[in-house]
Amino acid sequence: MIINGVTIDATFAEAFPMKATRAIITAQNEKWAMISAQAMTGFAASVIACGCEGGIERVLDPSETPDGRPGVSIMIFAMGGKGLAKQLETRAGQCVLTSPTSALFAGIDGGIRIPLGKNLRYFGDGFQIAKVISGKRYWRIPVMDGEFLAEATTGQVDAIGGGNFLVLAKSQPQALAACEAAIEEMRKIPNVIMPFPGGVVRSGSKVGSKYKTLNASTNDAFCPTLKGATKTDLSPEIESVMEIVIDGLTKEDIAKAMRVGIQAVCDLGADNGITRISAGNYGGKLGPFHFHLQEIMA
Amino acid sequence: MSALTLTLKYAPDQRVDMSPLVCHLLKDSALADIAALTLQSGKRKLRVDELFTIDGFDTQNIVIKNSVDKLDFIGKELDGGSISVVGDAGAYLGFGLKAGEIKVSGNAGLYAACEMKKGYLEISGNAGDFLGAALPGNKMGMKGGTILVKGNVGERAGDHMRRGNILIEGNAGDYCGSRMTAGTIAVMGQTGRYLGYAMRRGTLLLWNQPQLLASFNDCGAHTLAFLPILFASFKPLNSRFADASLAFNRVRRYAGDMSEMGRGEVLIRLS
């Protein structure tokens, strides 16, 4: 398959089941909601070492938030429910509770309930106040700038992590420009996050390593400087490869995000140095969810 | 389906215990069985059809017409369905209400919503003393749900209240929110003396400056984030509480009752 001069490989992205949750951070203005959201989803690029994968889903209009203030919707994904709950609580405590004027609300009403402000309330040292409003419990925790309002719980749902595609280009600036265009379009899709910095990862990994202590290492088949030194997957003109990883609530959400992202890359096309779109997989042995690129773009 | 309508034929001399006439107890009952039920009235037992004419058959929607203030225990421990009272209700209206809704077009007597658990009670007129309170000697009053009173309420509203909302469009009598353990009482009108007497936790949300006990301490003026959410939850109500122009999030906060554990608060609107 070729779109606008870009070859779409006959391969698939391999994704695996995860647990996900969503939270809504509001603040006096969008600037401070975003600062808090960025902190909460910082150092959450990969479960390999971060404990979770997190990202900003989108900016919310005041009319969409529970307290009528500007807000940001964030999502966190982890391999298991326990780890997810721990990450959510730690990050909420350090990055939202501490952030001026912030408030924290559930972003998923159903699912298994996991603590959001439920345990953060103890920071109130006995001065915290619970309010049950329309069946939802909120905690009012006195803090130095006034009160930190946090919903007691949010929902944990089954989700999918590891959707991805690779952008192969003739130069590094062209690969990055294409990925930026893709991310801009993909951020418009609900229920997905691209957890790496700026949504783009330049250090795609393979499973395993020559070093026993590492369970992941550089994807040498896609490293352009190793074209002559390893069993490469790159043709001679390719000078740079970047990857976009997608976590989403459903298979359809990820497929939709991949489609708009790949389309945005293909819109730039061969004229802008884009040669191929490929994807990372482990031979179908690791994850049950397979996103075939050509099917997605059909 | 047409609502089961009970129209009072005459004003009874003695008080009448209406507790058998609730939706969950009448479910799947034939009209003849309902007519044959007996209601305690003083030392007598009256058949339902002796007191009421009976129309309709939907036992999950009960309408009591021509109601007077001698009909006690209307909607006692109601567990789903709705009861609409046209006229006044006696004492213990919605006693131990578990689920469903009760609406009264007139006034209600003593102990309305006493020890209510959940559900919704709306009184278009006034309510007597001990609204949403605990029975004498008991430690837990209202434990959940919402009470809306469009008129005034008597003394001791929310006495020993544990959870839920009491919304009063009119005035509240003395000892409003006394011995509260938690929950919210909102009063648009004036409040009487001894507001929040011995309250432990909970919120008294006021539109007008009250006469405060010396054991309530000024915590200053604040913009509180939970108030817009609280007011938004009132929007479905047929009430002035649903009027966005009357909502506010800027308040003066008083903590008390310091003669008790002092975790309660009186929030007074600041314009």
Interface residues (C-beta under 8 A of the other chain):
Chain A: P66 D67 G68 R69 A103 G126 F127 I129 A130 K131 V132 I133 S134 Y138 R140 G146 E147 L149
Chain B: G144 R163 G164 A182 T184 R201 T203 H222 T223 L224 A225 F226 P228 I229 L230 A232 S233 R263 E265
